[in-house]
Amino acid sequence: MNWNSQGLGLACGALFFALAHAAPQAVHSPGPPVAGTLTCAGADTMHDLAESWARGFQRHHPRATIVVKRDAKFAAEGLAAVIAGDAECALFVREAFPAELAAFQTKFGYPPTLVNVAGGSHATKSGTHAIAIFVNADNPIGGLTLEQLDGIFSATRRRGGPEITTWGQLGLGGDWARRPIRAYGMLKRRETANPPGIVNYLENAMLGGGRFRDDLREQAGSAAEPALDAIVRRVAEDPGAIGYSGFAYARPGVKIVAVARTATSPFYTGTPDEVAARAYPLSREIYVAVNRVPGKPLAPLMREFLGYVLSREGQQAVAADRMKFIPLDNRQTAEAARVLQ
């Protein structure tokens, strides 16, 4: 479907966002008092938020202590601590790597339980931000579907579309018709053999579980110019380029294209409201990972703590946090709470 035919879809989408965020989460109604210690470890961008949750929770349950281990800086360390029995919850600001899920499965015989506790930020650098698709400012393309992005970036094309190598295949004419598409991105794998968190996310959300093409122009980045900055700079320099980054990395010489899930879906430009409602297809989430035996209830302390995190009070802490993660709306809260049942 042509981008120019999406105006009505965008207008309807705006109404959806307003309705989805119209009502607040439930006020926290604590159950019977709980006691004991619960330790959380993991991503340092969640440390302040987790400590805010801990303080709020302890006002309702003064005999309970929530410990946030600040010596762990990465989500991987948090999950490793849960696997080792040194923590009860892992702070996850990205989607779990397949290798991490496999390690947990090997140890316990079942996967970790991932509880969505907030949306990723709209445009906070290092804040699990939504992913924007950049093209050169001279490029007339207005929007792309996930199938088209898969055709451009993927070696596997799990979404079923053809390989896309020229801008003419996307409907551009004139000099653009035969112009090759040059795709830029981050390093596909690190020395650990795991991908960067953003790459792991895009392999699932954009490539349908596939892998990036071999000739992707990988940007390693440096202390002076992180990879997400380098990608956008290269797109600004190259008329045939396309790349992904965060909305906060925009610069002169590039433009952000709208994204649709399918050819018959509305296109979304990635406004804050669209990202909050997760209507924008490349919006992200943050999680708490816990060890829950299938078919058995969570321990009372863990159940009460996660209930507090998902309450209005817990989500107000999300809104006040420096990383600007996005509080859950009513629908998202209900979906997250079902995981706890």
PyMOL commands that set and color helices and strands:
alter all, ss='L'
color gray80, all
select helices_A, chain A and resi 3-20+44-60+75-84+98-108+146-153+167-170+174-176+197-205+227-237+247-249+272-277+300-309+312-320+330-338
alter helices_A, ss='H'
color red, helices_A
select strands_A, chain A and resi 36-42+64-69+89-92+113-119+131-136+143-145+182-186+217-219+241-246+254-260+267-268+285-290
alter strands_A, ss='S'
color yellow, strands_A
deselect
rebuild
show_as cartoon
